[in-house]
Amino acid sequence: DATFAMVPIPGGKFKMGSPEAEEGREDNEGPPFEVEVAPFWMGKYEITWAEYRQYMALYGIFKEFESRGERKVTPENEIDAITAPTELYDPSFTFEHGEDPQLPAVTMTQYSARQYTKWMSAITGQFYRLPSEAEWEYACRAGTQTAYHFGDDADQLGDYAWYYENSDSKSHKVGEKKPNPWGLYDMHGNVAEWTIDQVLEDGYQQFAGKTVKAADALVWPKTLTPRAIRGGNWDDDAEECRSAARLGSEERDWKTEDPNLPLSPWWFTSDPTRGIGFRIIRPLAEPASRDAKERYWAIDDDDTRDGVDNRMSEGRGGRGLVGPDLPEAIKNLKARR
């Protein structure tokens, strides 16, 4: 019953990063360089609880399939399997700001967000994934090169974003503020959003003076942290919500209340993660191979791999096959209860 809308983003070129004179600018936002971006669709809104709860529900569903000996994951079909997030250790933390279906979903890890996009791809037959940093910034700017997609005047931010000055210290329903010129809502503020990329200490130094395609500008992660989160959130100052602003992810600091060992691969337990969510994209031209698609969805670091393997070996994780037949299989499962 959950629905979502995608907005077409035209291809083009833009200058990624921020000039040294931009107020609030951090060193890792430069040097600016030119990026050529291919067309794609992007989520009109951040992923909401109405959508994310459908994925969360798979934990119990996968467990039930497993107990019945149905839809078994084997070495031959495991490429079509995903993990589902375990139940929240402390729901009062994640849902302190409410559980309205139109609030943006928060506190998920990047790995969990990537598994969500694999599930969406499998049941719809379309290819969905997280955006790269270049794609995210290009879509946020919407043809502009100012600090915000509406200009440089931070005093106007309240018309477009929920942030520290106007949020009442909480997230808000998606789409309540004005959109950017390409029809995307909450690109500044409300919740910050996961991208694929690793954040490097020297920023964009490796791209200085070059024009590169967005696919080549993507810095594929090699370590669990830091990974790039964009857009700022309801608890951030205006400067942290700029189009070029970057937040690098943490791990232990964002899971200080997690009693699990290893720490949960799917959930964070500590702020600022109540201000971190995501939105999805669908590229116009899909990757040519399944392996190329899988790279956007799969585990890419040893820490997460060890955490997931540990959960599965102890029977604490949910894992199951996904495909276009899954929704019907779930209906049949519920009918037999």
SETORMI-23024 format. One record per residue (C-alpha): residue number from 1; residue in three letters; chain; x negated, y negated, z. Coordinates in Angstrom, 1 decimal. Each point is the difference from the previous one (the first is absolute). Example, Ala and Ser with C-alpha at 12.3 -4.5 7.8 and 13.67 -1.06 7.14 Angstrom:
<fivos>
+-----+-----+-------+--------+--------+--------+
!   n ! res ! chain !      X !      Y !      Z !
+-----+-----+-------+--------+--------+--------+
!   1 ! ALA !     A !  -12.3 !    4.5 !    7.8 !
!   2 ! SER !     A !   -1.4 !   -3.4 !   -0.7 !
+-----+-----+-------+--------+--------+--------+
</fivos>
This chain:
<fivos>
+-----+-----+-------+--------+--------+--------+
!   n ! res ! chain !      X !      Y !      Z !
+-----+-----+-------+--------+--------+--------+
!   1 ! ASP !     A !    0.0 !    0.0 !    0.0 !
!   2 ! ALA !     A !   -3.0 !   -2.3 !    0.2 !
!   3 ! THR !     A !   -0.7 !   -2.2 !   -3.1 !
!   4 ! PHE !     A !   -2.9 !   -2.2 !   -1.0 !
!   5 ! ALA !     A !   -0.7 !   -2.6 !   -2.8 !
!   6 ! MET !     A !   -3.0 !   -0.4 !   -2.1 !
!   7 ! VAL !     A !   -1.1 !   -3.3 !   -1.7 !
!   8 ! PRO !     A !   -1.9 !    0.1 !   -3.4 !
!   9 ! ILE !     A !   -3.4 !   -1.7 !    0.3 !
!  10 ! PRO !     A !   -1.5 !   -1.1 !   -3.3 !
!  11 ! GLY !     A !   -3.6 !    0.7 !   -0.9 !
!  12 ! GLY !     A !   -2.6 !   -2.8 !    0.0 !
!  13 ! LYS !     A !   -3.2 !   -1.4 !    1.4 !
!  14 ! PHE !     A !   -0.6 !   -1.8 !    3.3 !
!  15 ! LYS !     A !   -2.8 !   -1.2 !    2.2 !
!  16 ! MET !     A !   -0.1 !    2.3 !    3.1 !
!  17 ! GLY !     A !   -1.2 !   -1.3 !    3.3 !
!  18 ! SER !     A !   -0.1 !   -3.5 !    1.4 !
!  19 ! PRO !     A !   -2.2 !   -3.1 !   -0.6 !
!  20 ! GLU !     A !   -2.4 !   -1.0 !    2.9 !
!  21 ! ALA !     A !    2.0 !   -3.1 !    0.7 !
!  22 ! GLU !     A !    3.3 !    1.8 !    0.7 !
!  23 ! GLU !     A !    1.1 !   -0.6 !    3.5 !
!  24 ! GLY !     A !   -0.2 !    3.2 !    2.1 !
!  25 ! ARG !     A !   -2.2 !    1.7 !   -2.5 !
!  26 ! GLU !     A !   -2.1 !    3.0 !    1.1 !
!  27 ! ASP !     A !   -3.3 !    1.1 !   -1.5 !
!  28 ! ASN !     A !    1.4 !    3.3 !   -1.3 !
!  29 ! GLU !     A !    2.4 !   -1.9 !   -2.3 !
!  30 ! GLY !     A !   -2.7 !   -0.8 !   -2.4 !
!  31 ! PRO !     A !   -1.7 !   -0.6 !   -2.3 !
!  32 ! PRO !     A !    3.1 !   -0.4 !   -2.2 !
!  33 ! PHE !     A !    0.0 !    2.0 !   -3.2 !
!  34 ! GLU !     A !    2.3 !    0.5 !   -2.9 !
!  35 ! VAL !     A !    2.2 !    3.1 !   -0.2 !
!  36 ! GLU !     A !    2.1 !    1.4 !   -2.9 !
!  37 ! VAL !     A !    3.1 !    1.6 !    1.3 !
!  38 ! ALA !     A !    2.2 !    2.4 !   -1.9 !
!  39 ! PRO !     A !    3.9 !   -0.2 !    0.3 !
!  40 ! PHE !     A !    1.7 !    1.7 !    2.8 !
!  41 ! TRP !     A !    3.2 !    0.0 !    2.1 !
!  42 ! MET !     A !   -0.2 !   -1.0 !    3.7 !
!  43 ! GLY !     A !    2.4 !    0.5 !    2.8 !
!  44 ! LYS !     A !    2.2 !   -3.1 !    0.3 !
!  45 ! TYR !     A !   -0.2 !    0.4 !    3.8 !
!  46 ! GLU !     A !   -2.2 !    1.7 !    2.5 !
!  47 ! ILE !     A !    1.0 !    3.6 !    0.7 !
!  48 ! THR !     A !    2.8 !    0.0 !    2.5 !
!  49 ! TRP !     A !    1.0 !    2.4 !    2.8 !
!  50 ! ALA !     A !    2.9 !    1.0 !   -2.2 !
!  51 ! GLU !     A !   -2.5 !    1.4 !   -2.5 !
!  52 ! TYR !     A !   -2.7 !    1.2 !    2.3 !
!  53 ! ARG !     A !    2.3 !    2.0 !    2.3 !
!  54 ! GLN !     A !    0.8 !    2.2 !   -3.0 !
!  55 ! TYR !     A !   -3.7 !    1.0 !    0.0 !
!  56 ! MET !     A !   -0.2 !    0.2 !    3.8 !
!  57 ! ALA !     A !    2.9 !    2.5 !   -0.1 !
!  58 ! LEU !     A !   -2.1 !    2.4 !   -2.0 !
!  59 ! TYR !     A !   -2.0 !    1.0 !    3.2 !
!  60 ! GLY !     A !    3.0 !    1.9 !    1.4 !
!  61 ! ILE !     A !    1.1 !    1.2 !   -3.5 !
!  62 ! PHE !     A !   -3.4 !    1.5 !   -0.8 !
!  63 ! LYS !     A !   -0.1 !    1.7 !    3.4 !
!  64 ! GLU !     A !    3.4 !    1.6 !   -0.7 !
!  65 ! PHE !     A !   -1.1 !    1.2 !   -3.4 !
!  66 ! GLU !     A !   -3.1 !    1.5 !    1.7 !
!  67 ! SER !     A !    2.0 !    1.8 !    2.7 !
!  68 ! ARG !     A !    2.3 !    1.5 !   -2.7 !
!  69 ! GLY !     A !   -3.0 !    1.0 !   -2.1 !
!  70 ! GLU !     A !    1.1 !   -2.1 !   -2.9 !
!  71 ! ARG !     A !   -1.9 !   -2.4 !   -2.4 !
!  72 ! LYS !     A !   -3.3 !    1.4 !    1.2 !
!  73 ! VAL !     A !   -3.1 !   -2.0 !   -0.6 !
!  74 ! THR !     A !   -2.7 !    2.2 !   -1.6 !
!  75 ! PRO !     A !   -3.4 !   -0.6 !   -1.5 !
!  76 ! GLU !     A !    1.6 !    0.2 !   -3.4 !
!  77 ! ASN !     A !    2.6 !   -2.8 !    0.6 !
!  78 ! GLU !     A !   -1.6 !   -2.1 !    2.7 !
!  79 ! ILE !     A !   -0.6 !   -2.8 !   -2.4 !
!  80 ! ASP !     A !    3.8 !   -0.5 !    0.1 !
!  81 ! ALA !     A !    0.1 !   -0.3 !    3.8 !
!  82 ! ILE !     A !   -0.1 !   -3.0 !    2.3 !
!  83 ! THR !     A !   -0.1 !   -0.5 !    3.7 !
!  84 ! ALA !     A !    2.8 !   -1.7 !    1.8 !
!  85 ! PRO !     A !   -0.6 !   -2.3 !    3.0 !
!  86 ! THR !     A !    0.5 !    1.5 !    3.4 !
!  87 ! GLU !     A !    2.6 !   -1.4 !    2.3 !
!  88 ! LEU !     A !   -1.1 !   -3.3 !    1.6 !
!  89 ! TYR !     A !   -1.8 !    0.4 !    3.3 !
!  90 ! ASP !     A !    1.5 !   -3.2 !    1.4 !
!  91 ! PRO !     A !    3.0 !   -1.2 !   -2.1 !
!  92 ! SER !     A !    0.5 !   -3.0 !    2.3 !
!  93 ! PHE !     A !   -3.3 !   -1.4 !   -1.3 !
!  94 ! THR !     A !    0.8 !    0.3 !   -3.7 !
!  95 ! PHE !     A !    3.6 !   -1.0 !    0.4 !
!  96 ! GLU !     A !   -0.3 !   -2.7 !    2.6 !
!  97 ! HIS !     A !    1.2 !   -2.5 !   -2.6 !
!  98 ! GLY !     A !    3.0 !    2.1 !   -0.9 !
!  99 ! GLU !     A !    0.9 !    2.8 !   -2.4 !
! 100 ! ASP !     A !    2.1 !   -1.8 !   -2.5 !
! 101 ! PRO !     A !   -0.3 !    1.9 !   -3.3 !
! 102 ! GLN !     A !   -1.0 !   -3.2 !   -1.9 !
! 103 ! LEU !     A !   -2.9 !   -0.8 !    2.3 !
! 104 ! PRO !     A !   -3.4 !    0.8 !   -1.5 !
! 105 ! ALA !     A !   -1.4 !    3.4 !    1.0 !
! 106 ! VAL !     A !   -3.2 !   -0.4 !    2.1 !
! 107 ! THR !     A !   -2.8 !    1.8 !    1.9 !
! 108 ! MET !     A !   -0.7 !    2.6 !   -2.6 !
! 109 ! THR !     A !   -3.6 !    0.8 !   -1.0 !
! 110 ! GLN !     A !   -1.2 !   -0.5 !   -3.6 !
! 111 ! TYR !     A !   -0.1 !    3.8 !   -0.4 !
! 112 ! SER !     A !    3.7 !    0.2 !    1.0 !
! 113 ! ALA !     A !    0.9 !   -2.8 !   -2.4 !
! 114 ! ARG !     A !   -1.8 !    1.8 !   -2.8 !
! 115 ! GLN !     A !    1.8 !    3.3 !    0.8 !
! 116 ! TYR !     A !    3.3 !   -1.9 !   -0.2 !
! 117 ! THR !     A !   -0.9 !   -1.1 !   -3.6 !
! 118 ! LYS !     A !   -0.8 !    3.6 !   -0.9 !
! 119 ! TRP !     A !    3.4 !    1.1 !    1.3 !
! 120 ! MET !     A !    1.8 !   -2.8 !   -1.9 !
! 121 ! SER !     A !   -1.9 !    0.9 !   -3.2 !
! 122 ! ALA !     A !    0.9 !    3.7 !    0.4 !
! 123 ! ILE !     A !    3.7 !   -0.4 !    0.5 !
! 124 ! THR !     A !    0.6 !   -2.8 !   -2.6 !
! 125 ! GLY !     A !   -2.3 !    1.2 !   -2.8 !
! 126 ! GLN !     A !   -1.6 !   -3.5 !    0.0 !
! 127 ! PHE !     A !   -3.6 !   -0.8 !    1.1 !
! 128 ! TYR !     A !    0.0 !   -2.2 !    3.1 !
! 129 ! ARG !     A !   -3.1 !   -1.0 !    2.1 !
! 130 ! LEU !     A !   -1.3 !   -2.8 !    2.2 !
! 131 ! PRO !     A !   -1.4 !   -3.0 !   -1.9 !
! 132 ! SER !     A !   -3.7 !   -0.7 !   -0.3 !
! 133 ! GLU !     A !   -1.1 !   -3.3 !    1.6 !
! 134 ! ALA !     A !   -0.3 !   -1.6 !   -3.4 !
! 135 ! GLU !     A !    3.5 !    1.0 !   -1.0 !
! 136 ! TRP !     A !    1.4 !   -1.2 !    3.4 !
! 137 ! GLU !     A !   -1.7 !   -3.4 !   -0.2 !
! 138 ! TYR !     A !    0.9 !   -0.4 !   -3.7 !
! 139 ! ALA !     A !    3.7 !    0.7 !    0.8 !
! 140 ! CYS !     A !   -0.1 !   -2.3 !    3.1 !
! 141 ! ARG !     A !   -1.4 !   -2.9 !   -1.9 !
! 142 ! ALA !     A !    2.5 !    0.4 !   -2.9 !
! 143 ! GLY !     A !   -2.1 !   -2.2 !   -2.3 !
! 144 ! THR !     A !   -1.2 !   -2.4 !    2.6 !
! 145 ! GLN !     A !   -3.5 !   -0.7 !    1.3 !
! 146 ! THR !     A !    0.9 !   -1.9 !    3.2 !
! 147 ! ALA !     A !   -0.3 !    1.2 !    3.5 !
! 148 ! TYR !     A !    3.6 !    1.2 !    0.1 !
! 149 ! HIS !     A !    2.2 !    0.8 !   -3.0 !
! 150 ! PHE !     A !    1.9 !   -3.2 !    0.6 !
! 151 ! GLY !     A !   -3.0 !   -2.3 !    0.3 !
! 152 ! ASP !     A !   -2.6 !   -1.0 !    2.5 !
! 153 ! ASP !     A !    2.2 !   -1.7 !    2.6 !
! 154 ! ALA !     A !    0.3 !    2.4 !    3.0 !
! 155 ! ASP !     A !    2.9 !   -2.1 !    1.4 !
! 156 ! GLN !     A !    2.2 !    1.6 !   -2.7 !
! 157 ! LEU !     A !   -0.8 !    3.5 !    1.1 !
! 158 ! GLY !     A !    3.1 !    0.3 !    2.1 !
! 159 ! ASP !     A !    2.2 !   -0.1 !   -3.1 !
! 160 ! TYR !     A !   -1.7 !    3.1 !   -1.3 !
! 161 ! ALA !     A !   -1.2 !    2.0 !    2.9 !
! 162 ! TRP !     A !    0.5 !    1.2 !    3.6 !
! 163 ! TYR !     A !   -3.2 !   -0.8 !    1.9 !
! 164 ! TYR !     A !   -1.2 !   -1.1 !    3.4 !
! 165 ! GLU !     A !    1.7 !   -3.4 !   -0.1 !
! 166 ! ASN !     A !    3.6 !    1.2 !   -0.8 !
! 167 ! SER !     A !    0.2 !    3.7 !    0.5 !
! 168 ! ASP !     A !    1.0 !    0.1 !    3.7 !
! 169 ! SER !     A !   -2.7 !    2.6 !    0.4 !
! 170 ! LYS !     A !    1.6 !    2.7 !   -2.1 !
! 171 ! SER !     A !    0.6 !    1.3 !   -3.5 !
! 172 ! HIS !     A !    3.1 !   -0.9 !   -1.9 !
! 173 ! LYS !     A !    2.2 !    1.7 !   -2.6 !
! 174 ! VAL !     A !   -1.6 !    0.0 !   -3.4 !
! 175 ! GLY !     A !    1.0 !   -2.6 !   -2.6 !
! 176 ! GLU !     A !    1.3 !   -2.8 !    2.4 !
! 177 ! LYS !     A !   -2.5 !   -2.6 !   -1.3 !
! 178 ! LYS !     A !   -0.7 !   -1.4 !   -3.4 !
! 179 ! PRO !     A !   -1.7 !    2.3 !   -2.6 !
! 180 ! ASN !     A !   -3.2 !   -0.8 !   -1.9 !
! 181 ! PRO !     A !    0.3 !   -1.1 !   -3.7 !
! 182 ! TRP !     A !    0.1 !    3.7 !   -1.1 !
! 183 ! GLY !     A !    2.9 !    0.9 !    2.3 !
! 184 ! LEU !     A !   -2.0 !    1.8 !    2.7 !
! 185 ! TYR !     A !    1.1 !   -0.7 !    3.6 !
! 186 ! ASP !     A !   -2.1 !   -0.2 !    3.2 !
! 187 ! MET !     A !   -3.4 !    0.2 !   -1.8 !
! 188 ! HIS !     A !   -1.1 !   -2.5 !    2.7 !
! 189 ! GLY !     A !    0.8 !    1.0 !    3.6 !
! 190 ! ASN !     A !    2.7 !    2.2 !    1.5 !
! 191 ! VAL !     A !   -2.3 !    3.1 !   -0.1 !
! 192 ! ALA !     A !   -3.4 !    0.4 !   -1.6 !
! 193 ! GLU !     A !   -0.3 !    2.6 !   -2.7 !
! 194 ! TRP !     A !   -2.3 !    3.0 !   -0.6 !
! 195 ! THR !     A !   -2.1 !    0.1 !   -3.2 !
! 196 ! ILE !     A !   -2.3 !    2.8 !   -1.2 !
! 197 ! ASP !     A !   -3.3 !   -1.8 !    0.2 !
! 198 ! GLN !     A !   -3.0 !    0.2 !    2.4 !
! 199 ! VAL !     A !   -1.2 !   -3.4 !    1.4 !
! 200 ! LEU !     A !   -3.7 !   -0.5 !   -0.6 !
! 201 ! GLU !     A !   -2.2 !   -2.1 !    2.2 !
! 202 ! ASP !     A !   -1.2 !   -2.2 !   -2.9 !
! 203 ! GLY !     A !    3.5 !   -0.6 !   -1.3 !
! 204 ! TYR !     A !    0.2 !    0.0 !   -3.8 !
! 205 ! GLN !     A !   -3.7 !   -0.5 !   -0.6 !
! 206 ! GLN !     A !   -0.3 !    3.0 !   -2.3 !
! 207 ! PHE !     A !    2.5 !   -1.7 !   -2.4 !
! 208 ! ALA !     A !   -1.5 !   -3.5 !    0.1 !
! 209 ! GLY !     A !    0.0 !   -1.7 !   -3.4 !
! 210 ! LYS !     A !    1.8 !    2.9 !   -1.7 !
! 211 ! THR !     A !    3.4 !    0.6 !   -1.6 !
! 212 ! VAL !     A !    1.2 !    3.4 !    1.0 !
! 213 ! LYS !     A !    3.2 !    2.1 !   -0.5 !
! 214 ! ALA !     A !    2.0 !    0.5 !    3.2 !
! 215 ! ALA !     A !   -0.7 !    3.7 !   -0.1 !
! 216 ! ASP !     A !   -3.7 !   -0.7 !    0.1 !
! 217 ! ALA !     A !    0.4 !   -2.6 !    2.7 !
! 218 ! LEU !     A !    1.5 !    2.6 !    2.3 !
! 219 ! VAL !     A !   -2.5 !    0.9 !    2.8 !
! 220 ! TRP !     A !    0.9 !    3.6 !    0.7 !
! 221 ! PRO !     A !   -0.3 !    0.7 !    3.7 !
! 222 ! LYS !     A !   -2.9 !    2.1 !    1.2 !
! 223 ! THR !     A !    0.6 !   -0.4 !    3.8 !
! 224 ! LEU !     A !    3.1 !   -0.1 !    2.1 !
! 225 ! THR !     A !   -0.5 !   -3.7 !    0.8 !
! 226 ! PRO !     A !    0.2 !   -2.8 !   -0.9 !
! 227 ! ARG !     A !    2.7 !    0.1 !   -2.6 !
! 228 ! ALA !     A !    1.7 !   -3.1 !   -1.5 !
! 229 ! ILE !     A !    3.3 !   -1.3 !    1.3 !
! 230 ! ARG !     A !    1.5 !   -3.0 !   -1.6 !
! 231 ! GLY !     A !    2.6 !   -2.8 !    0.5 !
! 232 ! GLY !     A !   -0.1 !   -0.7 !    3.8 !
! 233 ! ASN !     A !    2.8 !    0.7 !    2.4 !
! 234 ! TRP !     A !    2.5 !   -1.5 !    2.4 !
! 235 ! ASP !     A !   -2.6 !   -0.5 !    2.7 !
! 236 ! ASP !     A !   -2.7 !   -1.6 !   -2.3 !
! 237 ! ASP !     A !   -0.9 !   -3.7 !   -0.5 !
! 238 ! ALA !     A !    0.7 !   -1.5 !   -3.4 !
! 239 ! GLU !     A !   -3.6 !    0.4 !   -1.2 !
! 240 ! GLU !     A !    0.2 !    3.7 !    0.6 !
! 241 ! CYS !     A !    2.9 !    0.2 !   -2.4 !
! 242 ! ARG !     A !   -1.8 !   -1.5 !   -3.0 !
! 243 ! SER !     A !    0.0 !    1.8 !   -3.4 !
! 244 ! ALA !     A !   -3.7 !    0.8 !    0.4 !
! 245 ! ALA !     A !   -0.1 !    0.8 !    3.7 !
! 246 ! ARG !     A !   -1.1 !    3.5 !    0.9 !
! 247 ! LEU !     A !    0.3 !    2.1 !    3.2 !
! 248 ! GLY !     A !   -2.2 !    3.1 !    0.4 !
! 249 ! SER !     A !    1.6 !    3.0 !    1.8 !
! 250 ! GLU !     A !   -1.2 !    1.4 !    3.3 !
! 251 ! GLU !     A !    0.5 !    3.5 !    1.3 !
! 252 ! ARG !     A !   -0.6 !    0.5 !    3.7 !
! 253 ! ASP !     A !    1.0 !   -3.6 !    1.0 !
! 254 ! TRP !     A !    3.3 !    0.5 !   -1.7 !
! 255 ! LYS !     A !    0.6 !    3.4 !    1.6 !
! 256 ! THR !     A !   -1.0 !   -0.7 !    3.6 !
! 257 ! GLU !     A !    3.3 !    1.3 !    1.4 !
! 258 ! ASP !     A !   -0.1 !    3.2 !   -2.1 !
! 259 ! PRO !     A !   -0.5 !    3.0 !    2.4 !
! 260 ! ASN !     A !   -0.7 !    2.4 !   -2.9 !
! 261 ! LEU !     A !   -3.4 !    1.5 !   -0.9 !
! 262 ! PRO !     A !   -0.8 !   -0.5 !   -2.7 !
! 263 ! LEU !     A !    2.0 !   -3.2 !   -0.3 !
! 264 ! SER !     A !    3.1 !    0.1 !   -2.2 !
! 265 ! PRO !     A !   -0.6 !   -0.2 !   -3.7 !
! 266 ! TRP !     A !    3.5 !   -1.5 !   -0.6 !
! 267 ! TRP !     A !    0.6 !   -2.6 !    2.7 !
! 268 ! PHE !     A !   -1.6 !   -2.9 !    1.9 !
! 269 ! THR !     A !    1.0 !   -0.7 !    3.6 !
! 270 ! SER !     A !   -1.4 !   -3.5 !    0.7 !
! 271 ! ASP !     A !    0.3 !   -3.5 !   -1.5 !
! 272 ! PRO !     A !   -0.5 !   -1.6 !   -2.5 !
! 273 ! THR !     A !    1.6 !    3.0 !   -1.7 !
! 274 ! ARG !     A !    3.6 !   -1.0 !    0.7 !
! 275 ! GLY !     A !   -0.9 !   -2.7 !   -2.6 !
! 276 ! ILE !     A !   -1.3 !    2.5 !   -2.6 !
! 277 ! GLY !     A !    2.1 !    1.7 !   -2.7 !
! 278 ! PHE !     A !   -0.2 !    0.4 !   -3.7 !
! 279 ! ARG !     A !    1.7 !   -0.3 !   -3.4 !
! 280 ! ILE !     A !   -0.4 !    2.2 !   -3.0 !
! 281 ! ILE !     A !   -0.8 !   -0.5 !   -3.7 !
! 282 ! ARG !     A !    0.6 !    2.0 !   -3.2 !
! 283 ! PRO !     A !   -2.5 !   -0.6 !   -2.7 !
! 284 ! LEU !     A !    1.3 !   -0.4 !   -3.6 !
! 285 ! ALA !     A !   -2.6 !    2.4 !   -1.2 !
! 286 ! GLU !     A !   -0.3 !    3.1 !    2.2 !
! 287 ! PRO !     A !   -3.3 !    1.7 !    0.6 !
! 288 ! ALA !     A !   -0.7 !    2.6 !   -2.7 !
! 289 ! SER !     A !   -0.7 !    3.0 !    2.3 !
! 290 ! ARG !     A !    1.4 !    1.4 !    3.2 !
! 291 ! ASP !     A !   -3.4 !   -0.3 !    1.7 !
! 292 ! ALA !     A !    0.0 !   -3.7 !   -0.8 !
! 293 ! LYS !     A !    3.4 !   -0.4 !    1.7 !
! 294 ! GLU !     A !   -1.0 !    2.1 !    2.9 !
! 295 ! ARG !     A !   -2.9 !   -2.4 !    0.8 !
! 296 ! TYR !     A !    2.5 !   -2.6 !    1.0 !
! 297 ! TRP !     A !    1.9 !    2.4 !    2.3 !
! 298 ! ALA !     A !   -2.5 !    2.3 !    1.6 !
! 299 ! ILE !     A !   -2.3 !   -0.1 !    3.0 !
! 300 ! ASP !     A !   -3.3 !   -1.6 !   -0.8 !
! 301 ! ASP !     A !   -1.9 !    0.1 !    3.3 !
! 302 ! ASP !     A !   -1.2 !    2.7 !    2.4 !
! 303 ! ASP !     A !    1.6 !   -1.5 !    3.1 !
! 304 ! THR !     A !    3.5 !    0.1 !   -1.4 !
! 305 ! ARG !     A !   -0.6 !    3.4 !   -1.5 !
! 306 ! ASP !     A !   -1.1 !    1.4 !    3.3 !
! 307 ! GLY !     A !    2.9 !   -1.5 !    1.8 !
! 308 ! VAL !     A !    2.6 !    1.4 !   -2.5 !
! 309 ! ASP !     A !   -1.7 !    3.5 !    0.0 !
! 310 ! ASN !     A !    0.0 !    0.1 !    3.8 !
! 311 ! ARG !     A !    3.7 !   -0.9 !    0.2 !
! 312 ! MET !     A !    0.9 !    2.6 !   -2.6 !
! 313 ! SER !     A !   -2.1 !    2.8 !    1.6 !
! 314 ! GLU !     A !    1.8 !   -0.7 !    3.3 !
! 315 ! GLY !     A !    3.4 !   -0.1 !   -1.5 !
! 316 ! ARG !     A !    0.5 !   -3.7 !    1.0 !
! 317 ! GLY !     A !    0.3 !   -1.4 !   -3.5 !
! 318 ! GLY !     A !    2.6 !    0.2 !   -2.7 !
! 319 ! ARG !     A !   -1.0 !    1.1 !   -3.5 !
! 320 ! GLY !     A !    2.1 !    0.9 !   -2.9 !
! 321 ! LEU !     A !    0.5 !    0.1 !   -3.8 !
! 322 ! VAL !     A !    1.4 !   -3.0 !   -1.8 !
! 323 ! GLY !     A !    1.5 !   -0.1 !   -3.4 !
! 324 ! PRO !     A !    3.3 !   -1.0 !   -1.8 !
! 325 ! ASP !     A !    1.7 !    3.0 !    1.5 !
! 326 ! LEU !     A !   -0.7 !   -1.1 !    3.6 !
! 327 ! PRO !     A !    3.1 !   -2.2 !    0.6 !
! 328 ! GLU !     A !    2.3 !    2.9 !   -1.1 !
! 329 ! ALA !     A !   -2.0 !    2.5 !    2.1 !
! 330 ! ILE !     A !    0.6 !   -2.3 !    3.0 !
! 331 ! LYS !     A !    3.7 !   -0.1 !   -0.6 !
! 332 ! ASN !     A !    0.2 !    3.7 !   -0.2 !
! 333 ! LEU !     A !   -2.1 !    0.4 !    3.1 !
! 334 ! LYS !     A !    2.4 !   -2.3 !    1.9 !
! 335 ! ALA !     A !    3.0 !    1.9 !   -1.3 !
! 336 ! ARG !     A !   -1.3 !    3.2 !    1.4 !
! 337 ! ARG !     A !   -0.6 !   -1.3 !    3.5 !
+-----+-----+-------+--------+--------+--------+
</fivos>
